[in-house]
């Protein structure tokens, strides 16, 4: 990392052979969310496999066992079943206490009707988790925080948890100097920034380091409603409720059931009070709650989200992972954290910690995510056009309902919507599916039929009951 006296990628005056991790090397990981904890876990696991003794300090001021803001990591907390299975192959087996609820379907709500989209192959593909230990003022829960569980795995693997807030990182000769809010400071052979986009660290680095650009953020809104298990079972059921509404700047909105609570996540172009007011007064939203009345939320926040990655997300003896580096646009942030953590750990253990090492062995993964995000932006732009065009909404709804009512029919639109909502597939793959001749033919037919014959039922019956 650069300092006030040099560019971001300025090389320190040390031989290239010295920029490798050796027995006794010290690594500081700033942030113990999914990316930081998984990096620590993978790094120590790979080091053990190569008989390399490393000392890892994992800095995290929050306690994920606490309820409310003190243990919150500002996230809706949804992970795909494919990621759950991939983590299991790495030795990260999520216990039942971590998974709050298996999501069996998506229910898509529009002003012209709604449709329930079942999981592909009739299997559970989505899990809801809490990144902390529950909302503000919630009762003690018989569950475990997802982030806390990953943090414990890293500690069990050998990481030293340091509950301090890191405020500055700078170069000190051939090492990295780290400073904390309480005056603590120390030096390391490698610093891994996994502090998220809400941290001031990347902004401070951009101000004083030439050649570095921090991630571009946008503001989201997340809140929690306490509805109770019985009400959730009768109204929302085992389904995530997604809204495709004609509200400017709203890219994605979803209600996610989690035990006694339901999480609302609004993503888009800087969510503000005007947008939220339009959303909460929409009949499609109010009808999802008992009696059509939206209760007061018990906890809320306005987290910032990464919409373009840091460039470059590495330097000599420093690498950025997770939201402060490169992540997927709007979806599957935990999956992106997994891939970044593993790629960065592999580069550090098997190649070195010079900027050139991260450029050759970590940057390709980041670049592929950033390229894929361009397809994501295109898909969300198309979704925005559908939101604004009622005739297009009719066609999409009709095509999806037809697919869901006929088990043997190819689920072309259903599959596109599922993967767009869940992030289970790469955006490029989803986009290419929309160019398939059969998809285009079916969509055109349903656009015509849906607007000529409007007697088509506006919704499919939900398996968990009706509102």
N, C-alpha and C positions, 0 to 999 in steps of 0.2 A: 504494500500500500504506500502511496505517496504521502509526504508530509508537507508542511508549509514551505519547505525549501526545495521541493522537487516534484516531478510529475508522478502520476499515479503508478506507472509501471517502471519507474527509475530503478535500475539494478543496484543492489548494494555491492560494496567493494569486497567481495568474497568469491573464492573459486566455485565454479559450478558444482563440483563434487561435494561441496559442503552443504548444498541445498537439498539434502535428503534427511529423512528421519533415521535416527540411530537409537541404540539402547539408551534409555534415559531421556530422550527428547520430550520436551514439554509442549503440550497443545492446549490452547484455550478455546473452548466452544462457547460463544456468546448467545445464549438463548436455548432453553431446554424444551421447546415445543417439538412437534414431530420431526422437523428437519434436523435440529440440533441433537436430539436424543438418538435418532436413528443414525446420524453420522457417528456419534460417539460409539454406539453399539457396533456398527460395521467396522470402524477403524480399529477398535480393540479386538474384534473378532478376526480381522485380517492380519493384524499384528501377531496375534497368538498363533495363527496358522503358519507364520514365517519366523516364529521364535524371536519376535522383536518386542522389547519391553518399552512401553510408552506410558507417560503420565498425562492423563487427561483431566483438566479442570472444566467442569460444566457449570457455567454461570447462569443463574436464573433467580431473580428476586421474588417471583410469585410462588405461591404454594397451591398446587393444583388440587389439593385435598380440601381447599376452602370453597365455600359457596359464594356466588356473586362475583363482583369485580376482582377481588383479591386472588381468585383462582381461575378467572375467565381468560380464554384466549381468543375471544371475539370471532367465533366461527359457528356456522350452522351445524357442522359436524356430521357430514354424510360421506360414507365410503362405499365403494363398490365391492360386491362379493369377489370379483376377480382379484382386487387388491388384497382382500382378506386372505384369499388362498395363496397369493404370492408372498405375503408376509409370513404365512405359516411355513413356507419352504425355507425361509430365512431364520426359522426358530422363533418368530414373533407370533405366537398363537394367542389371539384375542379371546379372553375368557367371557363367559356369559355375562359377568358383572359389568363388562365394558360396553357391550352392545345393548343399547336401550330398547331397540325395537327393530325387528326385521321388516323392511319395506317390501311389500309384495306387489305393489302396482303404483302407477302414477294416475291421478285423475286430473285431466286437463279441463280447465274452465274457460269458457269464452262467453261473450254476450249472447251468442246464438244457441248455446247449449253446452253440454260437457260430455266427456267420454273417459271411461276408465281403461287404461292401457296396462295389460297384464305383463308380468316379467317375461322376457324371452325364454323359451323352452320351459315355461312354467316353473322356474326355480327362483329362489330368493336371490336377488342380485344387488340389493342395497341394504346397508346397515346404518342406523342412526346412533350417534354417540354424543356424549358431552365432553367438550374439551377441558372443562373444569369439573367441579363437583356439583353442578346444579345452579339454578338462578338465585338471585338475591332473595333473602328471607325464606328460602325453601327449607323444608324439614330435612334432616339427615337422610340421605338416600342409600338404599341397599344396592349400591353400584360403585363403579370405580371410574375415575376420570381417564379418558383415552390418553391425554398428554401425560398424566401422572403415571399411568401404566408403562408407557414408553420410557419415561424418565427413570423409573425403577429398574427397568431392564438394563439401561445404560449403566446405572450405578452398580447393579449386580455383576455386570461384565467387568467393572473395575474403574469406572469414571468417578471422580471426586466432585460431589455436588457442592457448589459455592453459592450461597444465597445472598448475592450482592448485585447491585445494579451497575453495569459497565457504562461509563460515560465517555470514554475516549480510547482510541487505539492509534498508536503512532509508531514510526520506525525508530529504533535505538541501535545504531550500528548494524550488526548483522542479525539482530533479533527484533521482535515486536514487543512494544511496551503497552500494557493495558492498565487503565485507571478506572477506579470505581467511585461512586458518589460519596462513600464514607472515607475517602482518602487512601484506601488500599491500592497498591500498584504492584505489578510483577512483570517479568519478561518471559517470552515464549518463542519457541522455534516456529510455531505456526499458530495463527489466529483464524478461527472459522466463525464468520458472522452468520448467525441464524436467528437474528433478533426481530425479524418481521419488518413489514413496511411501516408500522406505527412507531418504530424506534427513531430517535433523532440521529443515530450514528451515521447512517448513510447520507443524510442531509449535511451533516458536519463535514463528512469526507468530501462531498462534492464542492463545498465552499472553499476548501483549502488544498485540494489535490487537482492538478491539471490532468485532463484526459479521462476523467471519470464522470459518468452520468448515472445518477440514482434512478431507481424505477419510477415510472410515472404512476401516480395513484388516482383513484376515484373513491368517492365516499359511498358507503353502503349503509343499510339500516338492518339491525337484527334485534328482535325482542322475544320475550317468552310470555306465554299465556298459561295460567294454571287452570286446566279444565277438568282434571280428574280422569282416571282410566276408563270409567264407565261411559262418561260423556264422549271421550275420544273414540271409544269402541263404536258407539252408536252414530256418531257424526262423521268423523274422519276415517275410522277404521284403519287397517294396515296399509294405508295408501298415503303417498306424498301428494299434496294438492298444489298443482301448478296453474298459474293464471296467465293467459294470453289476452291482455286487455289493451285497448287503444288509449294508452296513457303515455304521453311524450316522455322520453328519456328513461323509461322503465324497460330494462332488458330482460329481467327474470324476477319472478316472485313465487315463493313457495311456502306452504305450511307443512312442517315436518313433525309428526307425532313422536314424542319421547316420554314414555312412562306416564307420569301425572301431568306432564307439560307438553306444550306444542310450541315449536320455534317458528317464527316468521322471519324469512330472509328476503330483503329487497335489494336487488343489484341493478346498477345502471349508471347513468351519467350524472354523478353527484346528486344522490338522493337528498331532497329537501322537503320542507313542510308542505309546500304546495302539492308536490307529487304524492306524498303520503296521504294527504287529505283526499285526493281524488281516488287513491287506492282503497282507503278504508270506507269510503262512501259508496263504492261500487256494489251493486246488488249481488254480483257473483261472489264477492268476498264475504259479505254479511251473511249470505245463505249457508256458509260453511260453519257458522257458529250457532249454538242453541238459541232458538227464538229469533234468529236474524240479528242478534245484538252482539257487538264486539265488546268483550270485557276489557277492563283495564289490564295492561300488561304489568308484570311484576319486576321486569328487568329489561333494560334496553341499552344499546350502544350504537355508535356511528363509526364502525371501523373503516379504515382506508384499505383499499384493495389494489394489488399490483395489476396494471393493465399493459405494461411494457417493461421488459427486464432491464437490470443494471448492465451497463456496458463500460468496460468489461467487468464481469463478476469475479475477478481474480487479480492478483498481483503477486510479487514475490512474498512468500510466506503468509499469504492471506487469500481466503476464498469465501465467496458469499453463496449461501444456499437458501432454499425456501423463498419466501415472499420478498426478502431483501435482495435476492439475486434474480432467479428466473423461475416462474411458475406458470401454470396453465391459466388461460383467460377464463375467469368466473367459475370454472369447474375443476373438480378432482385435484384440489390443492394438496391434499395429503398424499395422493399418488405421485404428484410431481415432486413433493418433498422426499419421498422414498427414492425416486430415481436420482435426484440431485445428490442426496446424502451418500448413496452407494457409489456413484460415479466420482464424487470428490474424495471419498475415503480411499477408493482404489487408486486414484491418481497419486495421492499423498503417500500411501504405503509402498506401492510397487514402482513408482516413477520418480517422485520428488516433489518439492514444495516451491520450486521456482515458478515464475510466471509462465515460462515456456512449457513446463510440465502440465500446468492446469490448462493452458491453451491447447495443447495437443490431446489431452486425455479427459478433460472436463468440459471445455467449451463446446465440443461437437454435440453433446447432449443438450446443452443450453440452447444452442443454435437451432436444433431440431424442434425444440419446444416453441421457440419464438417464431419459426416458420409456420408451424402448425397453428399457432395463435392467429396468424393472418387469415387462415381458412375459417377459424372461429369467428373472427370479426365479420367476415363475409356472411357466414351463416346467421349470425345475430342481426346483421343488416337486413337479410331476407326476412327473418322472423319479424323485424320491425315493420317491413312493408306489409306483411300479412296482418299484423296488428291493426294497421291503418285501413286495410281494404276489406270491407265486409264480404264481398263476393269471394275473396280468397279464403277467408275464415270458413265460409260455408263449404267450400271444396275440401279443405283440409279436414274439417270435422266429419264430413260425409265419408271420405276415404278411410279415415281412422275407424269410424263406427263399423263400416262394412268389413274391414279386416278383423276387428275384434269379434264380430258376430259369426264369422265363418272360420272355424279353427284350421281348416286346411288351406286357407287362402294365404298367399305370401304376405308377410307383414312389412311391406316396404315403408309406408308412412309411419306406422307404429314403431318400427325399428329406428328410423331417423329421429323421431321425437324422443324415444327412450334414451338413445345415446346422447342426444343434445341436452336433455335435462339432467342426466346422471353423470355425464363425462366418462362413460365406460369405454368409449372408443375415441381414437384420435379424430380431431376435427376434419383433417384432410380425408380420412376414410369416410366420414359421414357425408362430406361435400361430394365426393366422387359417387356415392350411392345415389345422390339426387340427380346425377347426370345420366343414370342408367335409362335406356330407352323405355323399359317396362315401367319404371317409376314415373317418367314424364307422361307416358300414355295414360296411366291410371289417374294421375293428377289432373290432366287436361279433361278426361272424361268426367271426373267428379266435380271439377269446376263448372262444367256445363250442366251436368245433372243436378248438382246442388243448388244452382241458381234458377234452373227452369222448373224443376219439380221440388218445391219446398215442403212437400208433405212428409219428407223423410223425418223420422223421429229425431228430436233434438238431443237425445242422450241415450246411453245404455244403462241398464239397471246395474247398480253396484252390488257386489257380492256381500258387502258388509252392512247393507241396509240403505235407506234413503234418508235425506235430510227432513 
